[in-house]
Every structure is written in structure tokens, then in C-alpha cells.
Amino acid sequence: MSERPILEVTGLKKYFDVPQGRLHAVDDVTFSIREGETLGMVGESGCGKSTTGRLLVRLHEATGGTVLFDGQDVTRADKHQTHALRARMQMIFQDPYSSINPRHTVATIIGEPLEIFGRVHGAEELEDRVRTLMETVGLADRLYDAYPHELDGGRRQRIGLARALALEPSFIVCDEPVSALDVSIQAQILNLLQDLQEQFGLTYLFITHDLSVVKHISDEIAIMYLGQIVEKGPTRELFQRPLHPYGQALLSAIPIPKVGARRERIILRSEVSSPVNPKPGCRFAPRCIHAREECLGEVPLREVSPGRFVACRRAEEL
Amino acid sequence: MDEILKISGLTVHYHSDGQVVHAINDLSLSLRKGEVLGLVGETGAGKTTLALSSLNMIQAPQGRVVAGTIEFEGRDVRALSRSDIQKIRGKDIAMIFQDPMTALNPLISVGEQIAETVRRHEKCTQNKAWARADEMLEMVGIPADRADEYPHQFSGGMKQRVVIAIALACNPKLLLADEPTTALDVTIQAQVLDMMSSLIRKSDTSVLFITHDLGIVAENCNKVATMYAGEIVEFGTVEQVFGAPRHPYTIGLFNSLPDFDVVSSRLKPIPGLMPDPTCLPEGCYFSPRCPDATDLCRSAHPVDLIEDGHLVKCHHPGSAKEVVA
């Protein structure tokens, strides 16, 4: 694996203006991903993980901050540069039902990016490439002329994957790609994602709320809470010893499918507070059993040991 | 017998586009008083249909119970008159639905939705029903002064608490919980499960807990049944089934999950897909996907083998055991 980060995100912000004020969807997020690796981004509904993913491929315009992809700032790229970048940064979406056009055949859907980017010359080459892509993602050749409604969720997700791979990207944002699938099908897709990563040297941002899945597939993990990264580190270390009180509660909440495996569970009180006009200080403090006065001040993400980042003032003493 | 729910030879079909969907196929299952039975299986296995059958809620004309009996406390629910079954629904047998966003009426305050159930079944005054509603809200962790609020004013986790409050308001003997926490975030799921299990323990309610999450079963149930293509393919105590699963499908489900404790680079998915319920395969329904299938499996339907109360519907459960090792 190369040590070079292919993606460097610094101070990324996305605010939405809503009637109640300003919604801080993503608030000063900084991270990087090394080439050929997978960063797992976890957190609960509304924590800003999907918005972050969309900002990286510029499906949203950032309010502030930079996204350097291979040295080029995605957030400030002009129209032509963005077009060119899209060929190298792709996205697969959570819902395999709404993210592909129901009126197009499998072949049309997978072939569309190739046509838009003029990567093929003539119908024959297009058909060849589409059939190769279908084989790569494990779609039977007979489905070439099929429509999405004829296919189950797992196969639809394979279409989304083939479409994302068509332009031979180096980076893919995977936004909950297996959440809508049954476990046996989920395992098929996870294996496929890993095979493709190995085969093409892909870099992934893997967004999910499923902690078992993220543990399985990621090299590094970032935990988000209310628009901010509260903890980040190598997968194994982070799972062994989460440092942030939210990370600890989150990991303790996972039901383990083994008899007698149940661990001490940290039950959090109340629910996530509003991301609209958040108060300064630690955003987890209202639910945190360890919160003190000092938590009302600034709580930056800081490196506590090599590669281990945490945004908690009391991380060392806890 | 202390069986609260006894299903025997149940067969349910749905008719659609001139085809017959074989949703439940000659299924037998019983649930004893005080037991929490986890029903696991993937989309389309027939889990929800099984729960709806227990309330005699299979909708005609598409849905039809073709054969079998469903006895609740010794009474056949299908033989009950409309008014008798309505007395049971929501009172003796309550159901928690998967999606809290659609299970509540958006135009009625949450307090009234709980009070309505109480009034209907307990023949009590409006004041008493409301007092019970307040009590139930507090019990599920919602301040009673929010009883006048409407569903849209609550988050998903809070709405599911309201749904649970409605289900438990009349102290049901049997609770059918259909994926009650699937729509919730994991920390909220932990809150809700924690609350549910303490309420269930207090009231000694029997529960049919439908879920696709094996972790939830391990932590909340004492019995478990695996469903595949409308059949129970394995049944036993949680210790039996999780300790040494015998059906290749159950084993496949476990292998598909990333193991939380062990770092492995590859998962072992079950190949293929669930069979089309309008055209089930010959022999064992799982045989086309089974790594151990023989000619026997492809031609003859397996019968239930029971050892020590651990049921498995498989021709070669022995060979399955070796797969585990």
C-alpha cells in the first residue's frame, strides 16, 4: 500500500439555511485517505456522513474548506475540471431501487458513462465494454437487455457498481451500499467490493451505520456525531479501545450474534440534539455521562497517539 | 399444555397476476407462556405473513389461508367470529409494526392513540383511558406532558416507543413484534430493546420477535426459529441453535456475517438467491443453494428431525454439523 494520501479533506463545511436558522450538516471535518485503502465513516442518521460523501464528489457545493483529490481542489474546480474529476471519482448509492433509471435497460445504464465521456467508439465496442463490466461485477450475460424491475436488490446494486466502475475511477464513495440488502446478499457484495479494490487498486470512502460491516471492510474508521468527526483511527485499535464517550457507547450498543457475548452496554440518555444553530463546545456533551464544565469550550480533534484522533477533552482520564 | 400459540400445518397463499405465491408452507410452531421466540430469516421468507396469520389478518381476496390451524390459548383464531377476534386483537394479542413512521395516525395525538386502544378493550371512562395513556408514555420513557403532541413532533425512536406503548397498553398475553427496531439507529435501538425487555419481563408476556438481526436474537430471546421459503427449517433454544446450528441455511446466515471478534478477510456468503415463491424447487427448498445437497435433497422434501427439542428440516443435518467444525 502506498503511504500517499489520494484524498485530503481540510476544514470541510456544509451549512444549509433552514427556517429555524442554519443547519450545520458538516462542520469543520478534516481527514485523508491513502491510495488503495478504505476509510469507514460511521455514525447515526443525520450525523452528516452522507453529506460528507456527496461533498467529496461535488454533488453538494461546500460552504467552506478544501477537498484535495490527487492534489487538485475539487471544491474550486471549474466546469471542465469537475467533469474530468467525475471520471476519476465515482459514487454508489444506498438505495438500489431509486438510484438507477427504471426505464433503461441494464446495458444502457452501465454504458451511459462510457458514452458521455466518449470512451468508446461505435456500438460494438460499447457492447463489449458493457459485457466485460457486467462480468466484472458478476451480472449474468443474459441480463444485458433486462430492466431493473426484473432484478432483486443485490443485482441492482451490482448494476450501480458496474456503472461506477465504467470510467475506471480511482476513488469511489460507497454510501451505505449494502444496507438495503439481506445478509447473505450483503456478504456477496462486500466480497465483490474487496475483490475490485484489490484488482483495480481502488480507494473507498465507505459510509455506513453498520459497525460490523465497517469493521470488516475498513483500514481506518472515522466516527461522526452531529456534523463532526469525534474519533478517528486504525480499525483494530479503534474497536479495541474507543476513546470518545460516544464511540464507546456506539460500539457497546452493537448486538453480537453469539450466546453470552453480551457486553456491558452503555445506554445513552435522550437523543441527538438539533444540528440547527448548534451551541459551541462538545456537541455530545448533553448526552455524555462524563461531561463537565470544560466540555462547553472548544473541543478540537487532536492526535492523542500516532494515528489516533479524538475530539474529547477528557479522553486521557477516562 | 402451557402453549399460548400453537400453529399446525399452516399454509398461506397469495394470488397475484394469475400466479400463486406460496408464502407459508405446511408450517407448525408453538410458543409457550413467557417465552421470547426469535423468528429469523431474510426478506420474503414469510415472517410477517406468519405474524399476520396469528391475528387472522391475512387479507382476502389476494391472501388465503389454505390449510392449518392457529390456536391461541386453545381457541382456533380462524373459527372466531369477527367481533370475537376484534376483542383479541390489541388486547390479548398485540402487534408492533416495523415502521413507526406509518404505524401511527398522523392526525391523532399520541396520547389519544394509546387511550383509544384502552377505551376499546377495557370499557373504561375517557379519564381512566387517558390516565393509562400517560402511564404508558412514562413507562416507555416519554414525559406524559407530551401526550397531546402529534407523531410528527417525535423522532423515529420516540415514535417507536409510542407504538410499543400502544401494543403494551392492555397487558397483552402475546406480543408480535415485527422488526421493532430495524428502522432505528443502533444507540436508540439499544435504548428501545432495553426498555422493551424490562417491560416484557415485568408483565410475563410471550413474544414472537421477528428480526433479521441474529445479534438481537442472541441477546433478547430464549428460543429461535429460522425461516426459509415459508418453512421453519430450524428451531431450538438460543443455546442450541447459536451454539451448534444444524441446518445449512442457518449456518450460511452465520457465515455471511462479519465476525465481530475475529479479523477475517473474506465472508462466506450463501450462493444464489431465495427461490421464487411462485415456483418452489423440487425436494428441499434450500437445495439449489446448499453446498451439501445430494440427489435425495433435490427430489424428496425433508421431514422434521427432532433431537432434544432441536428441530431441523434437512436430509443431512449431520454433514451440516461438520461444516461448522
Interface residues (C-beta under 8 A of the other chain):
Chain A: E44 S45 D152 G154 D182 V183 S184 I185 Q186 A187 Q188 L190 N191 Q194 H209 L211 S212 V213 K215 H216 R236 A249 L250 S252 A253 I254 P255 I256 P257 K258 V259 A261 R262 R265 I267 L268 E271
Chain B: E42 T43 S155 G156 G157 M158 D185 V186 T187 I188 Q189 A190 Q191 L193 D194 H212 D213 L214 G215 I216 V217 A218 E219 V238 E239 F242 G243 G252 L253 F254 N255 S256 L257 P258 F260 V263 S264 S265 R266 L267 K268 P269 I270 P271 L273
